[in-house]
Amino acid sequence: GSAIGAATGAVAGQSAAEFLDPAVEDAYWSEAYGKREYASRDTPYTEYQPAFRYGWESHARFGRQAFHEVETELERGWEAAKGKSKLAWAQAKHATRDAWNRLNCSKPVDASCGCH
């Protein structure tokens, strides 16, 4: 049972990665980030960009898990993922979750989405 679930999760993650266009995601977030409550008007997109990228890349890696199920692991990986961004995880997690949820919500609604 668990081996089948793990294999299914891996395939789902690969399928999501195959359809993801990083250029489309980046263009979307460069326009949308300024309208988010968590985004500071004094902070340029280049600071948030790694957090959004971390969200969509991690979503492809973890498949359809809910963000809260992997948040602790993502927090541990933020320092390595953030590049030159000065955002602490407390700031970045909102953008990371936003990008994660955008991928969940762009698919058919199901109970694991967490955003409906």
Biopython code that builds the backbone (N, CA, C, O; Angstrom):
import numpy as np
from Bio.PDB.StructureBuilder import StructureBuilder

atoms = [
    (1, "GLY", "N", (0.802, -1.188, 0.000)),
    (1, "GLY", "CA", (0.000, 0.000, 0.000)),
    (1, "GLY", "C", (0.848, 1.256, 0.000)),
    (1, "GLY", "O", (0.645, 2.139, -0.833)),
    (2, "SER", "N", (1.819, 1.351, 0.947)),
    (2, "SER", "CA", (2.600, 2.588, 1.032)),
    (2, "SER", "C", (3.552, 2.722, -0.139)),
    (2, "SER", "O", (3.835, 3.839, -0.570)),
    (3, "ALA", "N", (4.056, 1.609, -0.670)),
    (3, "ALA", "CA", (4.939, 1.672, -1.835)),
    (3, "ALA", "C", (4.184, 2.193, -3.049)),
    (3, "ALA", "O", (4.721, 2.974, -3.835)),
    (4, "ILE", "N", (2.945, 1.760, -3.196)),
    (4, "ILE", "CA", (2.132, 2.240, -4.310)),
    (4, "ILE", "C", (1.845, 3.722, -4.144)),
    (4, "ILE", "O", (1.915, 4.479, -5.112)),
    (5, "GLY", "N", (1.519, 4.147, -2.918)),
    (5, "GLY", "CA", (1.271, 5.562, -2.653)),
    (5, "GLY", "C", (2.490, 6.406, -2.950)),
    (5, "GLY", "O", (2.367, 7.487, -3.527)),
    (6, "ALA", "N", (3.678, 5.927, -2.564)),
    (6, "ALA", "CA", (4.912, 6.673, -2.817)),
    (6, "ALA", "C", (5.172, 6.767, -4.313)),
    (6, "ALA", "O", (5.556, 7.823, -4.817)),
    (7, "ALA", "N", (4.961, 5.662, -5.024)),
    (7, "ALA", "CA", (5.180, 5.673, -6.470)),
    (7, "ALA", "C", (4.189, 6.604, -7.158)),
    (7, "ALA", "O", (4.554, 7.330, -8.083)),
    (8, "THR", "N", (2.947, 6.583, -6.711)),
    (8, "THR", "CA", (1.937, 7.471, -7.282)),
    (8, "THR", "C", (2.297, 8.923, -7.028)),
    (8, "THR", "O", (2.158, 9.762, -7.917)),
    (9, "GLY", "N", (2.760, 9.228, -5.816)),
    (9, "GLY", "CA", (3.173, 10.589, -5.489)),
    (9, "GLY", "C", (4.328, 11.046, -6.347)),
    (9, "GLY", "O", (4.358, 12.196, -6.784)),
    (10, "ALA", "N", (5.287, 10.157, -6.596)),
    (10, "ALA", "CA", (6.436, 10.514, -7.432)),
    (10, "ALA", "C", (5.991, 10.806, -8.849)),
    (10, "ALA", "O", (6.453, 11.768, -9.462)),
    (11, "VAL", "N", (5.095, 9.985, -9.374)),
    (11, "VAL", "CA", (4.599, 10.210, -10.731)),
    (11, "VAL", "C", (3.832, 11.522, -10.799)),
    (11, "VAL", "O", (3.981, 12.274, -11.762)),
    (12, "ALA", "N", (3.010, 11.808, -9.788)),
    (12, "ALA", "CA", (2.250, 13.063, -9.767)),
    (12, "ALA", "C", (3.199, 14.246, -9.747)),
    (12, "ALA", "O", (2.958, 15.242, -10.429)),
    (13, "GLY", "N", (4.275, 14.153, -8.977)),
    (13, "GLY", "CA", (5.253, 15.224, -8.929)),
    (13, "GLY", "C", (5.933, 15.421, -10.266)),
    (13, "GLY", "O", (6.144, 16.554, -10.697)),
    (14, "GLN", "N", (6.276, 14.329, -10.926)),
    (14, "GLN", "CA", (6.903, 14.425, -12.239)),
    (14, "GLN", "C", (5.930, 15.015, -13.251)),
    (14, "GLN", "O", (6.328, 15.820, -14.094)),
    (15, "SER", "N", (4.675, 14.629, -13.180)),
    (15, "SER", "CA", (3.691, 15.163, -14.111)),
    (15, "SER", "C", (3.549, 16.666, -13.946)),
    (15, "SER", "O", (3.473, 17.398, -14.933)),
    (16, "ALA", "N", (3.514, 17.124, -12.709)),
    (16, "ALA", "CA", (3.407, 18.564, -12.456)),
    (16, "ALA", "C", (4.618, 19.285, -13.011)),
    (16, "ALA", "O", (4.489, 20.359, -13.599)),
    (17, "ALA", "N", (5.801, 18.700, -12.827)),
    (17, "ALA", "CA", (7.032, 19.342, -13.307)),
    (17, "ALA", "C", (7.046, 19.418, -14.827)),
    (17, "ALA", "O", (7.549, 20.385, -15.398)),
    (18, "GLU", "N", (6.496, 18.403, -15.482)),
    (18, "GLU", "CA", (6.486, 18.401, -16.940)),
    (18, "GLU", "C", (5.647, 19.541, -17.503)),
    (18, "GLU", "O", (5.972, 20.069, -18.567)),
    (19, "PHE", "N", (4.584, 19.929, -16.823)),
    (19, "PHE", "CA", (3.678, 20.949, -17.326)),
    (19, "PHE", "C", (4.024, 22.353, -16.835)),
    (19, "PHE", "O", (3.459, 23.334, -17.317)),
    (20, "LEU", "N", (4.929, 22.451, -15.899)),
    (20, "LEU", "CA", (5.301, 23.726, -15.320)),
    (20, "LEU", "C", (6.256, 24.474, -16.247)),
    (20, "LEU", "O", (7.260, 23.926, -16.703)),
    (21, "ASP", "N", (5.928, 25.716, -16.511)),
    (21, "ASP", "CA", (6.813, 26.571, -17.302)),
    (21, "ASP", "C", (7.347, 27.652, -16.374)),
    (21, "ASP", "O", (6.613, 28.583, -16.041)),
    (22, "PRO", "N", (8.598, 27.557, -15.949)),
    (22, "PRO", "CA", (9.147, 28.545, -15.013)),
    (22, "PRO", "C", (9.043, 29.984, -15.520)),
    (22, "PRO", "O", (8.866, 30.902, -14.719)),
    (23, "ALA", "N", (9.147, 30.195, -16.813)),
    (23, "ALA", "CA", (9.030, 31.554, -17.364)),
    (23, "ALA", "C", (7.616, 32.095, -17.163)),
    (23, "ALA", "O", (7.441, 33.277, -16.865)),
    (24, "VAL", "N", (6.618, 31.246, -17.321)),
    (24, "VAL", "CA", (5.225, 31.655, -17.105)),
    (24, "VAL", "C", (4.996, 31.970, -15.631)),
    (24, "VAL", "O", (4.373, 32.977, -15.295)),
    (25, "GLU", "N", (5.503, 31.102, -14.748)),
    (25, "GLU", "CA", (5.345, 31.339, -13.309)),
    (25, "GLU", "C", (6.042, 32.629, -12.892)),
    (25, "GLU", "O", (5.479, 33.424, -12.139)),
    (26, "ASP", "N", (7.249, 32.839, -13.371)),
    (26, "ASP", "CA", (8.003, 34.040, -13.017)),
    (26, "ASP", "C", (7.281, 35.296, -13.512)),
    (26, "ASP", "O", (7.197, 36.289, -12.789)),
    (27, "ALA", "N", (6.769, 35.255, -14.722)),
    (27, "ALA", "CA", (6.038, 36.406, -15.262)),
    (27, "ALA", "C", (4.784, 36.679, -14.435)),
    (27, "ALA", "O", (4.468, 37.829, -14.132)),
    (28, "TYR", "N", (4.081, 35.619, -14.075)),
    (28, "TYR", "CA", (2.870, 35.782, -13.262)),
    (28, "TYR", "C", (3.207, 36.451, -11.930)),
    (28, "TYR", "O", (2.568, 37.430, -11.542)),
    (29, "TRP", "N", (4.215, 35.920, -11.230)),
    (29, "TRP", "CA", (4.527, 36.437, -9.903)),
    (29, "TRP", "C", (5.149, 37.823, -9.948)),
    (29, "TRP", "O", (4.954, 38.608, -9.019)),
    (30, "SER", "N", (5.882, 38.144, -10.990)),
    (30, "SER", "CA", (6.462, 39.495, -11.064)),
    (30, "SER", "C", (5.367, 40.546, -11.176)),
    (30, "SER", "O", (5.548, 41.685, -10.746)),
    (31, "GLU", "N", (4.229, 40.166, -11.754)),
    (31, "GLU", "CA", (3.073, 41.062, -11.836)),
    (31, "GLU", "C", (2.218, 41.017, -10.573)),
    (31, "GLU", "O", (1.711, 42.047, -10.127)),
    (32, "ALA", "N", (2.058, 39.832, -9.999)),
    (32, "ALA", "CA", (1.095, 39.636, -8.908)),
    (32, "ALA", "C", (1.638, 39.935, -7.518)),
    (32, "ALA", "O", (0.862, 40.247, -6.614)),
    (33, "TYR", "N", (2.940, 39.849, -7.326)),
    (33, "TYR", "CA", (3.456, 39.905, -5.963)),
    (33, "TYR", "C", (3.112, 41.216, -5.245)),
    (33, "TYR", "O", (2.872, 41.210, -4.038)),
    (34, "GLY", "N", (3.085, 42.312, -5.957)),
    (34, "GLY", "CA", (2.813, 43.612, -5.344)),
    (34, "GLY", "C", (1.402, 43.754, -4.804)),
    (34, "GLY", "O", (1.121, 44.664, -4.023)),
    (35, "LYS", "N", (0.514, 42.860, -5.215)),
    (35, "LYS", "CA", (-0.878, 42.893, -4.750)),
    (35, "LYS", "C", (-1.108, 41.995, -3.538)),
    (35, "LYS", "O", (-2.220, 41.931, -3.014)),
    (36, "ARG", "N", (-0.072, 41.308, -3.097)),
    (36, "ARG", "CA", (-0.195, 40.395, -1.968)),
    (36, "ARG", "C", (0.007, 41.149, -0.654)),
    (36, "ARG", "O", (0.858, 42.033, -0.559)),
    (37, "GLU", "N", (-0.780, 40.793, 0.346)),
    (37, "GLU", "CA", (-0.697, 41.455, 1.652)),
    (37, "GLU", "C", (0.682, 41.329, 2.284)),
    (37, "GLU", "O", (1.135, 42.248, 2.966)),
    (38, "TYR", "N", (1.348, 40.212, 2.069)),
    (38, "TYR", "CA", (2.649, 39.976, 2.695)),
    (38, "TYR", "C", (3.787, 40.737, 2.024)),
    (38, "TYR", "O", (4.866, 40.861, 2.603)),
    (39, "ALA", "N", (3.570, 41.243, 0.829)),
    (39, "ALA", "CA", (4.643, 41.907, 0.075)),
    (39, "ALA", "C", (4.808, 43.353, 0.536)),
    (39, "ALA", "O", (3.857, 44.135, 0.521)),
    (40, "SER", "N", (6.003, 43.689, 0.935)),
    (40, "SER", "CA", (6.314, 45.053, 1.332)),
    (40, "SER", "C", (6.524, 45.907, 0.089)),
    (40, "SER", "O", (7.214, 45.496, -0.844)),
    (41, "ARG", "N", (5.940, 47.073, 0.077)),
    (41, "ARG", "CA", (6.099, 47.985, -1.065)),
    (41, "ARG", "C", (7.552, 48.406, -1.258)),
    (41, "ARG", "O", (7.955, 48.791, -2.356)),
    (42, "ASP", "N", (8.327, 48.330, -0.193)),
    (42, "ASP", "CA", (9.739, 48.731, -0.257)),
    (42, "ASP", "C", (10.666, 47.597, -0.683)),
    (42, "ASP", "O", (11.871, 47.803, -0.824)),
    (43, "THR", "N", (10.117, 46.414, -0.886)),
    (43, "THR", "CA", (10.930, 45.256, -1.231)),
    (43, "THR", "C", (10.699, 44.886, -2.692)),
    (43, "THR", "O", (9.568, 44.577, -3.069)),
    (44, "PRO", "N", (11.739, 44.908, -3.522)),
    (44, "PRO", "CA", (11.567, 44.613, -4.944)),
    (44, "PRO", "C", (11.288, 43.122, -5.208)),
    (44, "PRO", "O", (11.558, 42.262, -4.371)),
    (45, "TYR", "N", (10.751, 42.856, -6.372)),
    (45, "TYR", "CA", (10.432, 41.485, -6.764)),
    (45, "TYR", "C", (11.648, 40.568, -6.663)),
    (45, "TYR", "O", (11.514, 39.398, -6.304)),
    (46, "THR", "N", (12.818, 41.085, -6.973)),
    (46, "THR", "CA", (14.020, 40.247, -6.953)),
    (46, "THR", "C", (14.265, 39.606, -5.587)),
    (46, "THR", "O", (14.913, 38.563, -5.504)),
    (47, "GLU", "N", (13.755, 40.217, -4.517)),
    (47, "GLU", "CA", (13.878, 39.621, -3.184)),
    (47, "GLU", "C", (12.883, 38.479, -2.993)),
    (47, "GLU", "O", (13.190, 37.499, -2.314)),
    (48, "TYR", "N", (11.700, 38.596, -3.582)),
    (48, "TYR", "CA", (10.668, 37.573, -3.446)),
    (48, "TYR", "C", (10.817, 36.454, -4.480)),
    (48, "TYR", "O", (10.352, 35.336, -4.255)),
    (49, "GLN", "N", (11.446, 36.743, -5.579)),
    (49, "GLN", "CA", (11.545, 35.784, -6.684)),
    (49, "GLN", "C", (12.055, 34.407, -6.238)),
    (49, "GLN", "O", (11.464, 33.397, -6.622)),
    (50, "PRO", "N", (13.142, 34.329, -5.434)),
    (50, "PRO", "CA", (13.586, 32.996, -5.012)),
    (50, "PRO", "C", (12.544, 32.247, -4.181)),
    (50, "PRO", "O", (12.474, 31.019, -4.244)),
    (51, "ALA", "N", (11.742, 32.964, -3.411)),
    (51, "ALA", "CA", (10.709, 32.308, -2.606)),
    (51, "ALA", "C", (9.609, 31.742, -3.495)),
    (51, "ALA", "O", (9.137, 30.628, -3.263)),
    (52, "PHE", "N", (9.198, 32.494, -4.505)),
    (52, "PHE", "CA", (8.198, 31.967, -5.440)),
    (52, "PHE", "C", (8.755, 30.754, -6.179)),
    (52, "PHE", "O", (8.073, 29.739, -6.315)),
    (53, "ARG", "N", (9.991, 30.859, -6.654)),
    (53, "ARG", "CA", (10.626, 29.741, -7.365)),
    (53, "ARG", "C", (10.724, 28.520, -6.453)),
    (53, "ARG", "O", (10.467, 27.394, -6.880)),
    (54, "TYR", "N", (11.093, 28.751, -5.207)),
    (54, "TYR", "CA", (11.189, 27.666, -4.229)),
    (54, "TYR", "C", (9.835, 26.980, -4.068)),
    (54, "TYR", "O", (9.766, 25.758, -3.934)),
    (55, "GLY", "N", (8.768, 27.759, -4.082)),
    (55, "GLY", "CA", (7.424, 27.188, -3.978)),
    (55, "GLY", "C", (7.069, 26.299, -5.146)),
    (55, "GLY", "O", (6.599, 25.178, -4.949)),
    (56, "TRP", "N", (7.288, 26.780, -6.375)),
    (56, "TRP", "CA", (6.888, 25.942, -7.517)),
    (56, "TRP", "C", (7.837, 24.776, -7.719)),
    (56, "TRP", "O", (7.404, 23.704, -8.142)),
    (57, "GLU", "N", (9.126, 24.954, -7.429)),
    (57, "GLU", "CA", (10.059, 23.837, -7.580)),
    (57, "GLU", "C", (9.814, 22.772, -6.512)),
    (57, "GLU", "O", (9.876, 21.576, -6.795)),
    (58, "SER", "N", (9.537, 23.211, -5.285)),
    (58, "SER", "CA", (9.266, 22.262, -4.209)),
    (58, "SER", "C", (7.959, 21.525, -4.441)),
    (58, "SER", "O", (7.840, 20.343, -4.116)),
    (59, "HIS", "N", (6.989, 22.214, -4.996)),
    (59, "HIS", "CA", (5.705, 21.566, -5.300)),
    (59, "HIS", "C", (5.923, 20.420, -6.281)),
    (59, "HIS", "O", (5.334, 19.349, -6.134)),
    (60, "ALA", "N", (6.761, 20.647, -7.272)),
    (60, "ALA", "CA", (7.047, 19.593, -8.246)),
    (60, "ALA", "C", (7.746, 18.415, -7.562)),
    (60, "ALA", "O", (7.531, 17.264, -7.942)),
    (61, "ARG", "N", (8.564, 18.691, -6.576)),
    (61, "ARG", "CA", (9.306, 17.658, -5.865)),
    (61, "ARG", "C", (8.418, 16.861, -4.905)),
    (61, "ARG", "O", (8.548, 15.641, -4.808)),
    (62, "PHE", "N", (7.527, 17.540, -4.205)),
    (62, "PHE", "CA", (6.716, 16.891, -3.179)),
    (62, "PHE", "C", (5.344, 16.449, -3.676)),
    (62, "PHE", "O", (4.615, 15.787, -2.937)),
    (63, "GLY", "N", (4.981, 16.791, -4.889)),
    (63, "GLY", "CA", (3.699, 16.360, -5.425)),
    (63, "GLY", "C", (2.529, 17.076, -4.805)),
    (63, "GLY", "O", (2.588, 18.282, -4.567)),
    (64, "ARG", "N", (1.470, 16.350, -4.544)),
    (64, "ARG", "CA", (0.215, 16.956, -4.111)),
    (64, "ARG", "C", (0.062, 17.063, -2.597)),
    (64, "ARG", "O", (-1.062, 17.196, -2.113)),
    (65, "GLN", "N", (1.130, 17.012, -1.849)),
    (65, "GLN", "CA", (1.016, 17.196, -0.405)),
    (65, "GLN", "C", (0.579, 18.631, -0.116)),
    (65, "GLN", "O", (0.848, 19.547, -0.893)),
    (66, "ALA", "N", (-0.088, 18.802, 0.999)),
    (66, "ALA", "CA", (-0.458, 20.145, 1.417)),
    (66, "ALA", "C", (0.790, 20.870, 1.916)),
    (66, "ALA", "O", (1.702, 20.247, 2.462)),
    (67, "PHE", "N", (0.825, 22.175, 1.728)),
    (67, "PHE", "CA", (1.980, 22.964, 2.127)),
    (67, "PHE", "C", (2.335, 22.739, 3.592)),
    (67, "PHE", "O", (3.506, 22.568, 3.930)),
    (68, "HIS", "N", (1.331, 22.740, 4.460)),
    (68, "HIS", "CA", (1.604, 22.592, 5.894)),
    (68, "HIS", "C", (2.282, 21.271, 6.220)),
    (68, "HIS", "O", (2.956, 21.163, 7.244)),
    (69, "GLU", "N", (2.116, 20.269, 5.370)),
    (69, "GLU", "CA", (2.738, 18.964, 5.601)),
    (69, "GLU", "C", (4.240, 18.982, 5.337)),
    (69, "GLU", "O", (4.968, 18.149, 5.877)),
    (70, "VAL", "N", (4.708, 19.901, 4.531)),
    (70, "VAL", "CA", (6.134, 19.958, 4.191)),
    (70, "VAL", "C", (6.796, 21.262, 4.621)),
    (70, "VAL", "O", (7.976, 21.475, 4.342)),
    (71, "GLU", "N", (6.057, 22.131, 5.293)),
    (71, "GLU", "CA", (6.586, 23.453, 5.645)),
    (71, "GLU", "C", (7.867, 23.378, 6.471)),
    (71, "GLU", "O", (8.796, 24.148, 6.227)),
    (72, "THR", "N", (7.936, 22.485, 7.427)),
    (72, "THR", "CA", (9.136, 22.375, 8.264)),
    (72, "THR", "C", (10.353, 22.012, 7.413)),
    (72, "THR", "O", (11.432, 22.575, 7.600)),
    (73, "GLU", "N", (10.184, 21.093, 6.499)),
    (73, "GLU", "CA", (11.286, 20.713, 5.616)),
    (73, "GLU", "C", (11.681, 21.869, 4.694)),
    (73, "GLU", "O", (12.865, 22.102, 4.449)),
    (74, "LEU", "N", (10.686, 22.584, 4.190)),
    (74, "LEU", "CA", (10.981, 23.736, 3.341)),
    (74, "LEU", "C", (11.725, 24.816, 4.124)),
    (74, "LEU", "O", (12.644, 25.446, 3.601)),
    (75, "GLU", "N", (11.331, 25.022, 5.354)),
    (75, "GLU", "CA", (12.025, 26.010, 6.188)),
    (75, "GLU", "C", (13.501, 25.649, 6.330)),
    (75, "GLU", "O", (14.368, 26.517, 6.236)),
    (76, "ARG", "N", (13.782, 24.374, 6.556)),
    (76, "ARG", "CA", (15.175, 23.927, 6.688)),
    (76, "ARG", "C", (15.964, 24.170, 5.403)),
    (76, "ARG", "O", (17.166, 24.428, 5.461)),
    (77, "GLY", "N", (15.313, 24.091, 4.260)),
    (77, "GLY", "CA", (16.005, 24.252, 2.983)),
    (77, "GLY", "C", (16.084, 25.681, 2.470)),
    (77, "GLY", "O", (16.758, 25.935, 1.472)),
    (78, "TRP", "N", (15.410, 26.625, 3.130)),
    (78, "TRP", "CA", (15.330, 27.994, 2.623)),
    (78, "TRP", "C", (16.698, 28.665, 2.501)),
    (78, "TRP", "O", (16.959, 29.336, 1.503)),
    (79, "GLU", "N", (17.564, 28.505, 3.478)),
    (79, "GLU", "CA", (18.875, 29.166, 3.424)),
    (79, "GLU", "C", (19.641, 28.782, 2.163)),
    (79, "GLU", "O", (20.293, 29.631, 1.555)),
    (80, "ALA", "N", (19.574, 27.528, 1.767)),
    (80, "ALA", "CA", (20.265, 27.073, 0.560)),
    (80, "ALA", "C", (19.546, 27.540, -0.704)),
    (80, "ALA", "O", (20.186, 27.779, -1.728)),
    (81, "ALA", "N", (18.225, 27.671, -0.638)),
    (81, "ALA", "CA", (17.427, 28.008, -1.821)),
    (81, "ALA", "C", (17.360, 29.497, -2.109)),
    (81, "ALA", "O", (17.109, 29.885, -3.250)),
    (82, "LYS", "N", (17.578, 30.343, -1.110)),
    (82, "LYS", "CA", (17.266, 31.756, -1.266)),
    (82, "LYS", "C", (18.265, 32.551, -2.094)),
    (82, "LYS", "O", (17.969, 33.677, -2.492)),
    (83, "GLY", "N", (19.428, 31.999, -2.359)),
    (83, "GLY", "CA", (20.398, 32.734, -3.177)),
    (83, "GLY", "C", (20.764, 34.052, -2.524)),
    (83, "GLY", "O", (21.183, 34.080, -1.367)),
    (84, "LYS", "N", (20.609, 35.142, -3.259)),
    (84, "LYS", "CA", (20.973, 36.472, -2.759)),
    (84, "LYS", "C", (19.837, 37.187, -2.030)),
    (84, "LYS", "O", (20.021, 38.299, -1.535)),
    (85, "SER", "N", (18.677, 36.563, -1.962)),
    (85, "SER", "CA", (17.550, 37.182, -1.269)),
    (85, "SER", "C", (17.884, 37.384, 0.201)),
    (85, "SER", "O", (18.534, 36.545, 0.824)),
    (86, "LYS", "N", (17.438, 38.491, 0.738)),
    (86, "LYS", "CA", (17.662, 38.797, 2.149)),
    (86, "LYS", "C", (16.451, 38.415, 3.013)),
    (86, "LYS", "O", (16.455, 38.640, 4.223)),
    (87, "LEU", "N", (15.429, 37.844, 2.391)),
    (87, "LEU", "CA", (14.232, 37.483, 3.150)),
    (87, "LEU", "C", (14.522, 36.333, 4.112)),
    (87, "LEU", "O", (15.129, 35.329, 3.739)),
    (88, "ALA", "N", (14.084, 36.497, 5.338)),
    (88, "ALA", "CA", (14.103, 35.400, 6.304)),
    (88, "ALA", "C", (12.931, 34.483, 5.965)),
    (88, "ALA", "O", (12.010, 34.883, 5.253)),
    (89, "TRP", "N", (12.967, 33.268, 6.471)),
    (89, "TRP", "CA", (11.891, 32.324, 6.183)),
    (89, "TRP", "C", (10.532, 32.876, 6.595)),
    (89, "TRP", "O", (9.538, 32.658, 5.902)),
    (90, "ALA", "N", (10.483, 33.582, 7.711)),
    (90, "ALA", "CA", (9.208, 34.151, 8.190)),
    (90, "ALA", "C", (8.571, 35.046, 7.134)),
    (90, "ALA", "O", (7.345, 35.137, 7.073)),
    (91, "GLN", "N", (9.369, 35.708, 6.303)),
    (91, "GLN", "CA", (8.847, 36.538, 5.216)),
    (91, "GLN", "C", (8.644, 35.704, 3.946)),
    (91, "GLN", "O", (7.630, 35.843, 3.262)),
    (92, "ALA", "N", (9.591, 34.857, 3.646)),
    (92, "ALA", "CA", (9.583, 34.095, 2.393)),
    (92, "ALA", "C", (8.503, 33.025, 2.346)),
    (92, "ALA", "O", (8.004, 32.699, 1.269)),
    (93, "LYS", "N", (8.135, 32.477, 3.499)),
    (93, "LYS", "CA", (7.192, 31.359, 3.486)),
    (93, "LYS", "C", (5.851, 31.743, 2.863)),
    (93, "LYS", "O", (5.187, 30.897, 2.264)),
    (94, "HIS", "N", (5.447, 32.998, 2.995)),
    (94, "HIS", "CA", (4.168, 33.414, 2.419)),
    (94, "HIS", "C", (4.215, 33.352, 0.887)),
    (94, "HIS", "O", (3.271, 32.882, 0.252)),
    (95, "ALA", "N", (5.295, 33.818, 0.314)),
    (95, "ALA", "CA", (5.444, 33.762, -1.139)),
    (95, "ALA", "C", (5.615, 32.318, -1.610)),
    (95, "ALA", "O", (5.082, 31.927, -2.649)),
    (96, "THR", "N", (6.360, 31.535, -0.840)),
    (96, "THR", "CA", (6.555, 30.123, -1.181)),
    (96, "THR", "C", (5.217, 29.390, -1.168)),
    (96, "THR", "O", (4.908, 28.631, -2.086)),
    (97, "ARG", "N", (4.428, 29.622, -0.122)),
    (97, "ARG", "CA", (3.101, 28.995, -0.017)),
    (97, "ARG", "C", (2.186, 29.467, -1.142)),
    (97, "ARG", "O", (1.416, 28.677, -1.689)),
    (98, "ASP", "N", (2.265, 30.739, -1.486)),
    (98, "ASP", "CA", (1.439, 31.294, -2.557)),
    (98, "ASP", "C", (1.723, 30.584, -3.881)),
    (98, "ASP", "O", (0.799, 30.190, -4.592)),
    (99, "ALA", "N", (2.991, 30.425, -4.202)),
    (99, "ALA", "CA", (3.360, 29.744, -5.451)),
    (99, "ALA", "C", (2.943, 28.284, -5.410)),
    (99, "ALA", "O", (2.480, 27.736, -6.410)),
    (100, "TRP", "N", (3.104, 27.663, -4.263)),
    (100, "TRP", "CA", (2.693, 26.261, -4.069)),
    (100, "TRP", "C", (1.198, 26.120, -4.318)),
    (100, "TRP", "O", (0.765, 25.255, -5.079)),
    (101, "ASN", "N", (0.418, 26.974, -3.673)),
    (101, "ASN", "CA", (-1.038, 26.891, -3.791)),
    (101, "ASN", "C", (-1.530, 27.234, -5.185)),
    (101, "ASN", "O", (-2.548, 26.697, -5.623)),
    (102, "ARG", "N", (-0.840, 28.108, -5.886)),
    (102, "ARG", "CA", (-1.230, 28.420, -7.264)),
    (102, "ARG", "C", (-1.187, 27.158, -8.120)),
    (102, "ARG", "O", (-2.056, 26.952, -8.967)),
    (103, "LEU", "N", (-0.191, 26.323, -7.904)),
    (103, "LEU", "CA", (-0.096, 25.078, -8.666)),
    (103, "LEU", "C", (-1.190, 24.106, -8.273)),
    (103, "LEU", "O", (-1.763, 23.437, -9.133)),
    (104, "ASN", "N", (-1.487, 24.018, -6.987)),
    (104, "ASN", "CA", (-2.588, 23.149, -6.548)),
    (104, "ASN", "C", (-3.906, 23.628, -7.130)),
    (104, "ASN", "O", (-4.714, 22.826, -7.598)),
    (105, "CYS", "N", (-4.119, 24.929, -7.101)),
    (105, "CYS", "CA", (-5.418, 25.469, -7.478)),
    (105, "CYS", "C", (-5.607, 25.609, -8.980)),
    (105, "CYS", "O", (-6.718, 25.873, -9.439)),
    (106, "SER", "N", (-4.549, 25.438, -9.744)),
    (106, "SER", "CA", (-4.698, 25.489, -11.192)),
    (106, "SER", "C", (-5.119, 24.144, -11.749)),
    (106, "SER", "O", (-5.344, 24.000, -12.951)),
    (107, "LYS", "N", (-5.224, 23.150, -10.859)),
    (107, "LYS", "CA", (-5.639, 21.812, -11.243)),
    (107, "LYS", "C", (-7.066, 21.604, -10.776)),
    (107, "LYS", "O", (-7.591, 22.429, -10.028)),
    (108, "PRO", "N", (-7.706, 20.525, -11.194)),
    (108, "PRO", "CA", (-9.060, 20.251, -10.716)),
    (108, "PRO", "C", (-9.103, 20.241, -9.196)),
    (108, "PRO", "O", (-8.179, 19.766, -8.536)),
    (109, "VAL", "N", (-10.182, 20.767, -8.659)),
    (109, "VAL", "CA", (-10.335, 20.878, -7.211)),
    (109, "VAL", "C", (-10.435, 19.482, -6.596)),
    (109, "VAL", "O", (-11.174, 18.625, -7.080)),
    (110, "ASP", "N", (-9.680, 19.275, -5.527)),
    (110, "ASP", "CA", (-9.831, 18.061, -4.730)),
    (110, "ASP", "C", (-9.568, 18.407, -3.278)),
    (110, "ASP", "O", (-9.182, 19.535, -2.970)),
    (111, "ALA", "N", (-9.769, 17.473, -2.400)),
    (111, "ALA", "CA", (-9.663, 17.743, -0.958)),
    (111, "ALA", "C", (-8.242, 18.107, -0.532)),
    (111, "ALA", "O", (-8.077, 18.756, 0.501)),
    (112, "SER", "N", (-7.214, 17.720, -1.278)),
    (112, "SER", "CA", (-5.839, 17.984, -0.855)),
    (112, "SER", "C", (-5.360, 19.377, -1.270)),
    (112, "SER", "O", (-4.253, 19.782, -0.915)),
    (113, "CYS", "N", (-6.175, 20.098, -2.007)),
    (113, "CYS", "CA", (-5.738, 21.400, -2.504)),
    (113, "CYS", "C", (-5.412, 22.360, -1.378)),
    (113, "CYS", "O", (-4.366, 23.008, -1.417)),
    (114, "GLY", "N", (-6.258, 22.472, -0.390)),
    (114, "GLY", "CA", (-6.001, 23.343, 0.735)),
    (114, "GLY", "C", (-6.267, 24.810, 0.459)),
    (114, "GLY", "O", (-6.000, 25.650, 1.318)),
    (115, "CYS", "N", (-6.783, 25.143, -0.707)),
    (115, "CYS", "CA", (-7.013, 26.565, -1.010)),
    (115, "CYS", "C", (-8.433, 26.811, -1.469)),
    (115, "CYS", "O", (-8.751, 27.909, -1.925)),
    (116, "HIS", "N", (-9.287, 25.823, -1.359)),
    (116, "HIS", "CA", (-10.699, 25.995, -1.732)),
    (116, "HIS", "C", (-11.567, 25.801, -0.520)),
    (116, "HIS", "O", (-12.791, 25.902, -0.614)),
]
sb = StructureBuilder()
sb.init_structure("model")
sb.init_model(0)
sb.init_chain("A")
sb.init_seg("    ")
for serial, (resi, resn, name, xyz) in enumerate(atoms, 1):
    if name == "N":
        sb.init_residue(resn, " ", resi, " ")
    sb.init_atom(name, np.array(xyz, "f"), 0.0, 1.0, " ", f" {name:<3s}", serial, name[0])
structure = sb.get_structure()
